[in-house]
Structures are given as structure tokens and as C-alpha cells.
């Protein structure tokens, strides 16, 4: 019983981590494409 529960928890955690990684990669790729398509001026910390 305990082994099956632990295995189920591990698989659920791995699925959640995989989903978060996919979402993170998608967000990074979309941001990079957005920055390439529409260049946004990055505010510099140094005063002009």
C-alpha cells in the first residue's frame, strides 16, 4: 500500500514539474520572440 502511494505521489510530482518546465520554456521562448519582433528599449540604470 505504502509503496503504491509513494509511487503515485512521485509520478504526480514529476508530472507537475514537467508541466511547470514546459510552461517556463514556452514563456521564455515567447518573450524572446516578442523582444525580437518588437524591440523594446530596456531602461538603463545609468542616468543619461
C-alpha distance matrix in Angstrom:
0.0 3.8 5.5 5.3 6.3 8.7 10.0 10.7 12.4 14.4 15.5 16.6 18.5 20.1 21.2 22.7 24.4 25.7 27.1 28.8 30.3 31.7 33.1 34.6 36.2 37.6 39.1 40.7 42.1 43.5 45.0 46.6 48.0 49.3 51.0 52.6 53.8 55.0 55.9 55.4 57.6 55.4 56.9 58.0 57.7 61.3 64.1 66.5
3.8 0.0 3.8 5.5 5.1 6.1 8.5 9.8 10.5 12.2 14.2 15.3 16.4 18.2 19.9 21.0 22.4 24.1 25.6 26.9 28.4 30.1 31.5 32.6 34.4 36.0 37.3 38.7 40.4 41.9 43.2 44.7 46.4 47.6 49.1 50.8 52.1 53.2 53.9 53.4 55.3 53.0 54.3 55.3 54.9 58.4 61.3 63.8
5.5 3.8 0.0 3.8 5.5 5.1 6.1 8.5 9.9 10.5 12.2 14.2 15.3 16.3 18.2 19.9 20.9 22.2 24.2 25.6 26.7 28.4 30.1 31.2 32.6 34.4 36.0 37.1 38.6 40.3 41.8 43.1 44.6 46.2 47.6 49.1 50.5 51.8 52.5 52.2 54.2 51.9 53.5 54.3 54.1 57.6 60.6 62.9
5.3 5.5 3.8 0.0 3.8 5.5 5.0 6.1 8.6 9.8 10.5 12.2 14.2 15.2 16.4 18.3 19.8 20.8 22.4 24.3 25.5 26.8 28.5 30.0 31.3 32.7 34.5 36.0 37.2 38.7 40.4 41.8 43.2 44.6 46.3 47.8 48.9 50.3 51.2 51.0 53.2 51.1 52.8 53.9 54.0 57.4 60.4 62.6
6.3 5.1 5.5 3.8 0.0 3.8 5.4 5.1 6.2 8.6 9.9 10.5 12.2 14.2 15.3 16.5 18.2 19.8 21.0 22.5 24.2 25.7 26.9 28.4 30.1 31.5 32.9 34.5 36.0 37.3 38.8 40.5 41.9 43.1 44.8 46.5 47.6 48.7 49.6 49.1 51.3 49.1 50.6 51.8 51.6 55.2 58.0 60.3
8.7 6.1 5.1 5.5 3.8 0.0 3.8 5.4 5.1 6.1 8.6 9.8 10.5 12.2 14.1 15.3 16.3 18.1 19.8 21.0 22.3 24.2 25.7 26.6 28.3 30.1 31.4 32.6 34.3 35.9 37.2 38.7 40.4 41.7 43.1 44.8 46.2 47.3 47.9 47.4 49.4 47.1 48.6 49.5 49.3 52.8 55.7 58.1
10.0 8.5 6.1 5.0 5.4 3.8 0.0 3.8 5.4 5.1 6.2 8.6 9.9 10.5 12.2 14.2 15.2 16.3 18.2 19.9 20.9 22.4 24.3 25.5 26.7 28.4 30.1 31.3 32.7 34.4 36.0 37.2 38.7 40.3 41.8 43.2 44.6 45.9 46.7 46.5 48.7 46.5 48.3 49.3 49.4 52.8 55.8 58.0
10.7 9.8 8.5 6.1 5.1 5.4 3.8 0.0 3.8 5.5 5.2 6.1 8.6 9.9 10.5 12.3 14.2 15.2 16.4 18.3 19.9 21.0 22.5 24.2 25.6 26.9 28.5 30.2 31.5 32.8 34.5 36.1 37.3 38.7 40.5 42.0 43.1 44.3 45.3 45.1 47.4 45.4 47.1 48.4 48.6 52.1 55.0 57.1
12.4 10.5 9.9 8.6 6.2 5.1 5.4 3.8 0.0 3.8 5.5 5.1 6.1 8.5 9.8 10.5 12.2 14.0 15.2 16.4 18.2 19.9 21.0 22.3 24.2 25.6 26.8 28.4 30.1 31.4 32.8 34.4 36.0 37.1 38.7 40.5 41.7 42.7 43.5 43.0 45.1 43.0 44.5 45.7 45.6 49.2 52.0 54.3
14.4 12.2 10.5 9.8 8.6 6.1 5.1 5.5 3.8 0.0 3.8 5.5 5.1 6.1 8.5 9.9 10.4 12.0 14.1 15.2 16.3 18.2 19.9 20.8 22.2 24.1 25.6 26.7 28.3 30.0 31.3 32.6 34.3 35.8 37.2 38.7 40.2 41.4 42.0 41.7 43.8 41.5 43.2 44.2 44.3 47.7 50.7 52.9
15.5 14.2 12.2 10.5 9.9 8.6 6.2 5.2 5.5 3.8 0.0 3.8 5.5 5.0 6.1 8.6 9.8 10.3 12.2 14.2 15.1 16.3 18.2 19.7 20.8 22.3 24.2 25.5 26.7 28.3 30.0 31.4 32.7 34.2 35.9 37.3 38.5 39.9 40.8 40.8 43.1 41.1 43.1 44.3 44.7 48.1 51.0 53.0
16.6 15.3 14.2 12.2 10.5 9.8 8.6 6.1 5.1 5.5 3.8 0.0 3.8 5.4 5.1 6.2 8.6 9.8 10.5 12.3 14.2 15.3 16.5 18.2 19.9 21.0 22.5 24.3 25.7 26.9 28.5 30.2 31.5 32.7 34.5 36.1 37.2 38.3 39.3 39.0 41.4 39.5 41.2 42.7 43.0 46.5 49.3 51.3
18.5 16.4 15.3 14.2 12.2 10.5 9.9 8.6 6.1 5.1 5.5 3.8 0.0 3.8 5.4 5.1 6.1 8.5 9.8 10.5 12.2 14.2 15.3 16.2 18.2 19.8 20.9 22.3 24.2 25.6 26.8 28.4 30.1 31.2 32.7 34.5 35.8 36.8 37.5 37.1 39.2 37.0 38.7 39.9 40.0 43.5 46.4 48.5
20.1 18.2 16.3 15.2 14.2 12.2 10.5 9.9 8.5 6.1 5.0 5.4 3.8 0.0 3.8 5.4 5.1 6.0 8.5 9.8 10.4 12.2 14.1 15.1 16.3 18.1 19.8 20.9 22.3 24.1 25.5 26.7 28.3 29.9 31.3 32.8 34.2 35.6 36.2 36.1 38.3 36.3 38.3 39.4 39.8 43.2 46.2 48.1
21.2 19.9 18.2 16.4 15.3 14.1 12.2 10.5 9.8 8.5 6.1 5.1 5.4 3.8 0.0 3.8 5.5 5.0 6.1 8.6 9.8 10.5 12.2 14.1 15.3 16.4 18.3 19.9 21.0 22.4 24.2 25.7 26.8 28.3 30.1 31.5 32.6 34.0 35.0 35.0 37.5 35.8 37.9 39.3 40.0 43.5 46.2 48.0
22.7 21.0 19.9 18.3 16.5 15.3 14.2 12.3 10.5 9.9 8.6 6.2 5.1 5.4 3.8 0.0 3.8 5.4 5.1 6.2 8.6 9.9 10.5 12.1 14.2 15.3 16.4 18.3 19.9 21.0 22.4 24.3 25.7 26.7 28.4 30.2 31.3 32.3 33.2 32.8 35.2 33.3 35.2 36.7 37.2 40.7 43.4 45.3
24.4 22.4 20.9 19.8 18.2 16.3 15.2 14.2 12.2 10.4 9.8 8.6 6.1 5.1 5.5 3.8 0.0 3.8 5.4 5.1 6.1 8.6 9.9 10.3 12.2 14.1 15.2 16.3 18.2 19.8 20.9 22.4 24.2 25.4 26.8 28.5 30.0 31.0 31.6 31.3 33.4 31.4 33.3 34.5 35.0 38.4 41.3 43.2
25.7 24.1 22.2 20.8 19.8 18.1 16.3 15.2 14.0 12.0 10.3 9.8 8.5 6.0 5.0 5.4 3.8 0.0 3.8 5.4 5.1 6.2 8.6 9.8 10.5 12.2 14.2 15.3 16.4 18.2 19.9 21.0 22.4 24.1 25.7 27.0 28.3 29.8 30.6 30.7 33.1 31.4 33.7 35.0 35.9 39.2 42.1 43.7
27.1 25.6 24.2 22.4 21.0 19.8 18.2 16.4 15.2 14.1 12.2 10.5 9.8 8.5 6.1 5.1 5.4 3.8 0.0 3.8 5.4 5.1 6.2 8.5 9.9 10.5 12.3 14.2 15.3 16.4 18.3 20.0 21.0 22.3 24.2 25.8 26.7 27.9 29.1 29.1 31.7 30.2 32.4 34.1 35.1 38.5 41.2 42.7
28.8 26.9 25.6 24.3 22.5 21.0 19.9 18.3 16.4 15.2 14.2 12.3 10.5 9.8 8.6 6.2 5.1 5.4 3.8 0.0 3.8 5.5 5.1 6.0 8.5 9.8 10.4 12.2 14.1 15.2 16.3 18.2 19.8 20.8 22.3 24.2 25.4 26.3 27.1 26.8 29.1 27.3 29.3 30.9 31.6 35.2 37.8 39.5
30.3 28.4 26.7 25.5 24.2 22.3 20.9 19.9 18.2 16.3 15.1 14.2 12.2 10.4 9.8 8.6 6.1 5.1 5.4 3.8 0.0 3.8 5.5 5.0 6.1 8.5 9.8 10.5 12.1 14.1 15.3 16.4 18.2 19.7 21.0 22.5 24.1 25.3 25.9 25.9 28.2 26.4 28.7 30.0 30.9 34.3 37.1 38.7
31.7 30.1 28.4 26.8 25.7 24.2 22.4 21.0 19.9 18.2 16.3 15.3 14.2 12.2 10.5 9.9 8.6 6.2 5.1 5.5 3.8 0.0 3.8 5.5 5.2 6.1 8.6 10.0 10.5 12.1 14.2 15.4 16.4 18.1 19.9 21.1 22.2 23.8 24.8 25.2 27.9 26.6 29.2 30.8 32.2 35.4 38.1 39.4
33.1 31.5 30.1 28.5 26.9 25.7 24.3 22.5 21.0 19.9 18.2 16.5 15.3 14.1 12.2 10.5 9.9 8.6 6.2 5.1 5.5 3.8 0.0 3.8 5.5 5.1 6.1 8.6 9.9 10.4 12.2 14.2 15.3 16.2 18.2 19.9 20.8 21.8 23.0 23.0 25.7 24.4 26.8 28.7 30.0 33.4 35.9 37.2
34.6 32.6 31.2 30.0 28.4 26.6 25.5 24.2 22.3 20.8 19.7 18.2 16.2 15.1 14.1 12.1 10.3 9.8 8.5 6.0 5.0 5.5 3.8 0.0 3.8 5.4 5.1 6.2 8.6 9.9 10.6 12.3 14.3 15.2 16.5 18.4 19.9 20.7 21.3 21.1 23.4 21.8 24.1 25.7 26.9 30.3 32.9 34.3
36.2 34.4 32.6 31.3 30.1 28.3 26.7 25.6 24.2 22.2 20.8 19.9 18.2 16.3 15.3 14.2 12.2 10.5 9.9 8.5 6.1 5.2 5.5 3.8 0.0 3.8 5.5 5.1 6.1 8.5 9.9 10.5 12.2 14.0 15.3 16.5 18.1 19.6 20.3 20.7 23.2 21.8 24.6 26.1 27.7 30.8 33.5 34.6
37.6 36.0 34.4 32.7 31.5 30.1 28.4 26.9 25.6 24.1 22.3 21.0 19.8 18.1 16.4 15.3 14.1 12.2 10.5 9.8 8.5 6.1 5.1 5.4 3.8 0.0 3.8 5.5 5.2 6.0 8.5 9.9 10.5 12.0 14.1 15.3 16.2 17.7 19.0 19.6 22.5 21.7 24.6 26.6 28.4 31.6 34.0 34.8
39.1 37.3 36.0 34.5 32.9 31.4 30.1 28.5 26.8 25.6 24.2 22.5 20.9 19.8 18.3 16.4 15.2 14.2 12.3 10.4 9.8 8.6 6.1 5.1 5.5 3.8 0.0 3.8 5.5 5.1 6.1 8.6 9.9 10.3 12.1 14.2 15.1 15.9 16.9 16.9 19.7 18.6 21.3 23.4 25.1 28.4 30.7 31.7
40.7 38.7 37.1 36.0 34.5 32.6 31.3 30.2 28.4 26.7 25.5 24.3 22.3 20.9 19.9 18.3 16.3 15.3 14.2 12.2 10.5 10.0 8.6 6.2 5.1 5.5 3.8 0.0 3.8 5.5 5.2 6.1 8.6 9.8 10.5 12.3 14.2 15.1 15.4 15.6 18.1 16.8 19.7 21.4 23.2 26.2 28.8 29.7
42.1 40.4 38.6 37.2 36.0 34.3 32.7 31.5 30.1 28.3 26.7 25.7 24.2 22.3 21.0 19.9 18.2 16.4 15.3 14.1 12.1 10.5 9.9 8.6 6.1 5.2 5.5 3.8 0.0 3.8 5.5 5.1 6.1 8.5 9.9 10.6 12.1 14.0 14.8 15.9 18.7 18.1 21.4 23.2 25.4 28.2 30.6 31.1
43.5 41.9 40.3 38.7 37.3 35.9 34.4 32.8 31.4 30.0 28.3 26.9 25.6 24.1 22.4 21.0 19.8 18.2 16.4 15.2 14.1 12.1 10.4 9.9 8.5 6.0 5.1 5.5 3.8 0.0 3.8 5.5 5.1 6.0 8.5 9.8 10.3 11.7 13.3 14.1 17.4 17.2 20.4 22.8 25.2 28.0 30.1 30.4
45.0 43.2 41.8 40.4 38.8 37.2 36.0 34.5 32.8 31.3 30.0 28.5 26.8 25.5 24.2 22.4 20.9 19.9 18.3 16.3 15.3 14.2 12.2 10.6 9.9 8.5 6.1 5.2 5.5 3.8 0.0 3.8 5.5 5.0 6.1 8.6 9.8 10.2 10.9 11.1 14.1 13.6 16.7 19.0 21.4 24.2 26.3 26.8
46.6 44.7 43.1 41.8 40.5 38.7 37.2 36.1 34.4 32.6 31.4 30.2 28.4 26.7 25.7 24.3 22.4 21.0 20.0 18.2 16.4 15.4 14.2 12.3 10.5 9.9 8.6 6.1 5.1 5.5 3.8 0.0 3.8 5.4 5.1 6.2 8.6 9.9 10.0 11.2 13.9 13.5 17.1 18.8 21.5 24.0 26.2 26.4
48.0 46.4 44.6 43.2 41.9 40.4 38.7 37.3 36.0 34.3 32.7 31.5 30.1 28.3 26.8 25.7 24.2 22.4 21.0 19.8 18.2 16.4 15.3 14.3 12.2 10.5 9.9 8.6 6.1 5.1 5.5 3.8 0.0 3.8 5.4 5.1 6.0 8.4 9.7 11.7 15.0 15.5 19.1 21.3 24.2 26.5 28.4 28.3
49.3 47.6 46.2 44.6 43.1 41.7 40.3 38.7 37.1 35.8 34.2 32.7 31.2 29.9 28.3 26.7 25.4 24.1 22.3 20.8 19.7 18.1 16.2 15.2 14.0 12.0 10.3 9.8 8.5 6.0 5.0 5.4 3.8 0.0 3.8 5.4 5.1 5.7 7.6 8.9 12.5 13.4 16.8 19.4 22.4 24.8 26.4 26.2
51.0 49.1 47.6 46.3 44.8 43.1 41.8 40.5 38.7 37.2 35.9 34.5 32.7 31.3 30.1 28.4 26.8 25.7 24.2 22.3 21.0 19.9 18.2 16.5 15.3 14.1 12.1 10.5 9.9 8.5 6.1 5.1 5.4 3.8 0.0 3.8 5.6 5.3 5.0 6.4 9.5 10.2 13.9 16.2 19.3 21.5 23.2 22.9
52.6 50.8 49.1 47.8 46.5 44.8 43.2 42.0 40.5 38.7 37.3 36.1 34.5 32.8 31.5 30.2 28.5 27.0 25.8 24.2 22.5 21.1 19.9 18.4 16.5 15.3 14.2 12.3 10.6 9.8 8.6 6.2 5.1 5.4 3.8 0.0 3.8 5.7 5.7 8.8 11.6 12.8 16.6 18.5 21.9 23.6 25.3 24.6
53.8 52.1 50.5 48.9 47.6 46.2 44.6 43.1 41.7 40.2 38.5 37.2 35.8 34.2 32.6 31.3 30.0 28.3 26.7 25.4 24.1 22.2 20.8 19.9 18.1 16.2 15.1 14.2 12.1 10.3 9.8 8.6 6.0 5.1 5.6 3.8 0.0 3.8 6.2 9.3 12.7 14.6 18.2 20.6 24.0 25.8 27.1 26.2
55.0 53.2 51.8 50.3 48.7 47.3 45.9 44.3 42.7 41.4 39.9 38.3 36.8 35.6 34.0 32.3 31.0 29.8 27.9 26.3 25.3 23.8 21.8 20.7 19.6 17.7 15.9 15.1 14.0 11.7 10.2 9.9 8.4 5.7 5.3 5.7 3.8 0.0 3.8 6.2 9.6 12.0 15.3 18.1 21.5 23.3 24.2 23.3
55.9 53.9 52.5 51.2 49.6 47.9 46.7 45.3 43.5 42.0 40.8 39.3 37.5 36.2 35.0 33.2 31.6 30.6 29.1 27.1 25.9 24.8 23.0 21.3 20.3 19.0 16.9 15.4 14.8 13.3 10.9 10.0 9.7 7.6 5.0 5.7 6.2 3.8 0.0 3.8 6.5 8.9 12.3 14.7 18.3 19.8 20.9 19.9
55.4 53.4 52.2 51.0 49.1 47.4 46.5 45.1 43.0 41.7 40.8 39.0 37.1 36.1 35.0 32.8 31.3 30.7 29.1 26.8 25.9 25.2 23.0 21.1 20.7 19.6 16.9 15.6 15.9 14.1 11.1 11.2 11.7 8.9 6.4 8.8 9.3 6.2 3.8 0.0 3.8 6.1 9.2 12.1 15.5 17.3 18.2 17.6
57.6 55.3 54.2 53.2 51.3 49.4 48.7 47.4 45.1 43.8 43.1 41.4 39.2 38.3 37.5 35.2 33.4 33.1 31.7 29.1 28.2 27.9 25.7 23.4 23.2 22.5 19.7 18.1 18.7 17.4 14.1 13.9 15.0 12.5 9.5 11.6 12.7 9.6 6.5 3.8 0.0 3.8 6.3 8.8 12.4 13.8 14.5 13.8
55.4 53.0 51.9 51.1 49.1 47.1 46.5 45.4 43.0 41.5 41.1 39.5 37.0 36.3 35.8 33.3 31.4 31.4 30.2 27.3 26.4 26.6 24.4 21.8 21.8 21.7 18.6 16.8 18.1 17.2 13.6 13.5 15.5 13.4 10.2 12.8 14.6 12.0 8.9 6.1 3.8 0.0 3.8 6.1 9.5 11.5 13.0 13.2
56.9 54.3 53.5 52.8 50.6 48.6 48.3 47.1 44.5 43.2 43.1 41.2 38.7 38.3 37.9 35.2 33.3 33.7 32.4 29.3 28.7 29.2 26.8 24.1 24.6 24.6 21.3 19.7 21.4 20.4 16.7 17.1 19.1 16.8 13.9 16.6 18.2 15.3 12.3 9.2 6.3 3.8 0.0 3.8 6.6 8.8 9.8 10.6
58.0 55.3 54.3 53.9 51.8 49.5 49.3 48.4 45.7 44.2 44.3 42.7 39.9 39.4 39.3 36.7 34.5 35.0 34.1 30.9 30.0 30.8 28.7 25.7 26.1 26.6 23.4 21.4 23.2 22.8 19.0 18.8 21.3 19.4 16.2 18.5 20.6 18.1 14.7 12.1 8.8 6.1 3.8 0.0 3.8 5.4 7.5 8.7
57.7 54.9 54.1 54.0 51.6 49.3 49.4 48.6 45.6 44.3 44.7 43.0 40.0 39.8 40.0 37.2 35.0 35.9 35.1 31.6 30.9 32.2 30.0 26.9 27.7 28.4 25.1 23.2 25.4 25.2 21.4 21.5 24.2 22.4 19.3 21.9 24.0 21.5 18.3 15.5 12.4 9.5 6.6 3.8 0.0 3.8 6.5 9.2
61.3 58.4 57.6 57.4 55.2 52.8 52.8 52.1 49.2 47.7 48.1 46.5 43.5 43.2 43.5 40.7 38.4 39.2 38.5 35.2 34.3 35.4 33.4 30.3 30.8 31.6 28.4 26.2 28.2 28.0 24.2 24.0 26.5 24.8 21.5 23.6 25.8 23.3 19.8 17.3 13.8 11.5 8.8 5.4 3.8 0.0 3.8 6.5
64.1 61.3 60.6 60.4 58.0 55.7 55.8 55.0 52.0 50.7 51.0 49.3 46.4 46.2 46.2 43.4 41.3 42.1 41.2 37.8 37.1 38.1 35.9 32.9 33.5 34.0 30.7 28.8 30.6 30.1 26.3 26.2 28.4 26.4 23.2 25.3 27.1 24.2 20.9 18.2 14.5 13.0 9.8 7.5 6.5 3.8 0.0 3.8
66.5 63.8 62.9 62.6 60.3 58.1 58.0 57.1 54.3 52.9 53.0 51.3 48.5 48.1 48.0 45.3 43.2 43.7 42.7 39.5 38.7 39.4 37.2 34.3 34.6 34.8 31.7 29.7 31.1 30.4 26.8 26.4 28.3 26.2 22.9 24.6 26.2 23.3 19.9 17.6 13.8 13.2 10.6 8.7 9.2 6.5 3.8 0.0
